[in-house]
Amino acid sequence: MRGNGEAQLSYRLLLAVDIQGYSRRDTREQLLAQRQLSDALDHAARGVGLDRAAWDKQVGGDGELATLPEGVDPAPVAGDFVILLDEALGEVNQDAGRFRLRVRLALHHGTLTAGPFGPAGDAPIVVQRLLDATPLRRLLSGDAGRDLAYVVSDSLFDDVVRTGFCALPPRDFQAVKVVAKGTAFRGHIHTGRAARRQADADGARGGPASRSAPRHARVLTLPALAVR
């Protein structure tokens, strides 16, 4: 991401994920949670035609901040990927021991540039602030039956979820405003339940969510989204 000897801005889709209650696990349980989350993310990515090996990842013990390749179609990531991740978590938790694998997930698209300690710019800050938002944490902690708490940025919601190309309908999101360090961040939390089962139910009724398989996240020859 460098040009003419200077740092160059890039417009990308960012994904941040974090494991709930990670610090309460012992070392063996932490390693298990890391492997389970990595496998679940791999499964969801493959389901929309993406390879996580191509993602630029900044990892921590309890999650990661990932910058997806340039030109990735955001609609399947914002919809089908999330549904598949939720399904994978549900499968993992069928045989959960002392701890279930429950995670928070945030998506945003915006500008960034590469840095020695990870991506720099507004986009990484926005996605991390939304991931740490109190309403998102409360959604997960207050609902014992939920494995995934998911939020998208305001701009991603307007540009992608509202279009109808996303597998998750706009009506299942609730707008939130988060103030962190004197700055307001706006997003939309997915409050719907059992995404795939709801999609299947809609399809059985002849609703718009009916389809036989997830759409793949195409890598576009032109930028998927214009800089706002």
Phi and psi in degrees as a GROMACS rama.xvg file:
@    title "Ramachandran Plot"
@    xaxis  label "Phi"
@    yaxis  label "Psi"
@TYPE xy
-125.332  143.694  ARG-2
-150.018  139.694  GLY-3
54.4472  33.5584  ASN-4
76.4772  1.93641  GLY-5
-122.199  157.848  GLU-6
-62.2373  139.851  ALA-7
-118.218  134.189  GLN-8
-74.6052  144.27  LEU-9
-130.375  146.594  SER-10
-103.882  111.71  TYR-11
-134.068  164.805  ARG-12
-93.5795  128.305  LEU-13
-116.786  144.28  LEU-14
-130.655  129.277  LEU-15
-124.671  136.545  ALA-16
-139.178  147.191  VAL-17
-146.959  140.531  ASP-18
-89.1137  129.861  ILE-19
-72.9955  137.24  GLN-20
67.1195  25.9502  GLY-21
-62.2277  -40.9468  TYR-22
-69.2555  -17.0295  SER-23
-81.001  -9.88754  ARG-24
-84.5827  151.861  ARG-25
-80.4671  177.942  ASP-26
-60.2863  -44.1483  THR-27
-61.586  -42.7559  ARG-28
-68.5411  -33.7534  GLU-29
-63.6731  -44.3604  GLN-30
-62.2979  -40.8062  LEU-31
-62.0938  -44.3123  LEU-32
-62.5635  -40.9687  ALA-33
-60.1816  -47.0711  GLN-34
-64.9333  -42.0997  ARG-35
-64.2548  -42.2162  GLN-36
-66.7537  -42.7142  LEU-37
-59.9003  -42.8453  SER-38
-64.6705  -40.8747  ASP-39
-65.3722  -41.5559  ALA-40
-65.8921  -40.2944  LEU-41
-59.6921  -45.5665  ASP-42
-60.0657  -47.0067  HIS-43
-66.1171  -39.7071  ALA-44
-64.7376  -46.1392  ALA-45
-60.5037  -33.7332  ARG-46
-64.3405  -21.857  GLY-47
-112.98  19.1322  VAL-48
78.4817  24.3069  GLY-49
-114.776  155.777  LEU-50
-119.453  116.595  ASP-51
-64.8634  -17.4687  ARG-52
-64.8403  -22.0696  ALA-53
-89.9767  -2.18181  ALA-54
-84.2205  143.329  TRP-55
-88.0441  106.993  ASP-56
-111.222  134.911  LYS-57
-111.027  107.768  GLN-58
-103.186  151.386  VAL-59
-131.222  174.454  GLY-60
-60.7396  -35.0079  GLY-61
-107.397  12.5751  ASP-62
167.808  -162.707  GLY-63
-155.82  157.34  GLU-64
-112.934  117.89  LEU-65
-116.515  135.09  ALA-66
-104.475  118.384  THR-67
-81.0758  157.213  LEU-68
-58.2609  152.262  PRO-69
-61.0996  136.338  GLU-70
88.1204  2.38614  GLY-71
-65.9678  133.209  VAL-72
-66.4411  119.045  ASP-73
-76.2163  -20.2925  PRO-74
-62.7291  -49.6586  ALA-75
-64.9742  -31.0204  PRO-76
-68.499  -42.0333  VAL-77
-72.8187  -16.321  ALA-78
-120.764  -75.8143  GLY-79
-61.1504  -40.7369  ASP-80
-57.9594  -43.9173  PHE-81
-65.528  -41.9065  VAL-82
-61.6573  -45.6927  ILE-83
-66.2151  -36.802  LEU-84
-64.5945  -42.8818  LEU-85
-60.9529  -41.6849  ASP-86
-63.5138  -43.3703  GLU-87
-62.8685  -40.5706  ALA-88
-63.5442  -40.3459  LEU-89
-61.8027  -39.1867  GLY-90
-67.289  -42.9312  GLU-91
-58.343  -41.9668  VAL-92
-79.5239  -5.58544  ASN-93
-65.3122  -29.5821  GLN-94
-117.336  30.1344  ASP-95
-67.4149  145.831  ALA-96
-92.7113  -119.411  GLY-97
-68.3889  -32.0011  ARG-98
-124.337  131.714  PHE-99
-82.9077  153.77  ARG-100
-88.2606  105.882  LEU-101
-126.253  131.506  ARG-102
-135.127  158.266  VAL-103
-107.114  144.918  ARG-104
-137.022  134.837  LEU-105
-131.213  142.962  ALA-106
-128.857  143.906  LEU-107
-156.724  153.512  HIS-108
-125.094  139.814  HIS-109
177.868  -169.168  GLY-110
-91.522  146.709  THR-111
-158.659  170.902  LEU-112
-142.798  153.774  THR-113
-72.1717  143.318  ALA-114
-137.728  166.978  GLY-115
-65.3621  -22.1235  PRO-116
-115.251  19.9204  PHE-117
121.174  -179.74  GLY-118
-66.3644  142.582  PRO-119
-119.192  149.288  ALA-120
134.405  -177.931  GLY-121
-68.5796  -39.0313  ASP-122
-59.4298  -47.3209  ALA-123
-61.8462  -34.2367  PRO-124
-67.5691  -44.8835  ILE-125
-60.0451  -49.2595  VAL-126
-66.269  -34.2012  VAL-127
-72.4208  -38.7901  GLN-128
-63.4352  -40.1446  ARG-129
-68.0883  -38.8817  LEU-130
-61.1919  -36.04  LEU-131
-90.4762  4.73183  ASP-132
-61.6219  135.571  ALA-133
-57.265  -42.7899  THR-134
-60.3025  -34.1847  PRO-135
-69.9879  -41.9388  LEU-136
-62.0495  -40.8034  ARG-137
-66.719  -35.7423  ARG-138
-59.6313  -40.9432  LEU-139
-77.593  -46.0398  LEU-140
-69.3855  -28.0823  SER-141
-89.1826  -0.429849  GLY-142
-133.109  97.6517  ASP-143
-65.0851  -20.5416  ALA-144
-89.1166  0.143753  GLY-145
-100.523  132.736  ARG-146
-100.359  -20.9432  ASP-147
-135.206  128.141  LEU-148
-112.814  123.265  ALA-149
-126.692  133.571  TYR-150
-135.801  142.901  VAL-151
-118.26  152.863  VAL-152
-68.4109  162.385  SER-153
-59.3572  -44.0202  ASP-154
-67.9757  -38.9903  SER-155
-66.9523  -37.5695  LEU-156
-61.4355  -47.0957  PHE-157
-66.7105  -40.932  ASP-158
-83.9206  -23.1616  ASP-159
-123.076  -55.4082  VAL-160
-65.245  -41.4825  VAL-161
-67.4856  -18.6575  ARG-162
-68.5387  -23.8965  THR-163
91.7357  -7.6934  GLY-164
-81.4225  -13.5884  PHE-165
-86.9786  139.227  CYS-166
-68.1927  -20.5997  ALA-167
-97.112  123.141  LEU-168
-71.4612  146.912  PRO-169
-57.2311  -30.1918  PRO-170
-64.7392  -17.1887  ARG-171
-90.173  8.2376  ASP-172
-113.145  149.566  PHE-173
-124.822  129.515  GLN-174
-69.7371  141.186  ALA-175
-136.988  154.83  VAL-176
-125.968  128.173  LYS-177
-119.499  131.522  VAL-178
-110.287  120.632  VAL-179
-135.77  125.784  ALA-180
52.8062  40.3884  LYS-181
81.2392  4.74828  GLY-182
-119.4  138.758  THR-183
-92.1562  134.414  ALA-184
-124.257  131.074  PHE-185
-112.402  139.464  ARG-186
-150.703  -174.815  GLY-187
-136.612  119.513  HIS-188
-91.2037  134.713  ILE-189
-79.5611  113.766  HIS-190
-104.042  -0.332742  THR-191
-65.9996  160.3  GLY-192
-111.809  144.331  ARG-193
46.2075  70.5864  ALA-194
-54.208  -49.3755  ALA-195
-67.8413  -42.3582  ARG-196
-63.9006  -36.4433  ARG-197
-67.5624  -40.092  GLN-198
-63.1298  -41.7245  ALA-199
-64.24  -38.2452  ASP-200
-65.0851  -41.6635  ALA-201
-61.8076  -39.9466  ASP-202
-65.8745  -37.4447  GLY-203
-64.3286  -27.8148  ALA-204
-89.3788  3.76784  ARG-205
83.2896  17.1879  GLY-206
-77.8226  173.593  GLY-207
-69.4778  -14.3771  PRO-208
-80.9107  -5.81085  ALA-209
-69.0666  128.809  SER-210
-167.721  157.09  ARG-211
-83.3725  -25.6134  SER-212
-154.571  156.08  ALA-213
-62.1914  147.423  PRO-214
-79.2044  145.98  ARG-215
-83.3989  148.79  HIS-216
-83.5139  94.1915  ALA-217
-65.8974  148.441  ARG-218
-94.8725  114.002  VAL-219
-83.4188  150.156  LEU-220
-78.9145  -20.8842  THR-221
-117.071  155.793  LEU-222
-54.4328  134.465  PRO-223
-67.6965  -30.5487  ALA-224
-139.174  144.534  LEU-225
-84.4916  147.256  ALA-226
-65.8854  129.167  VAL-227
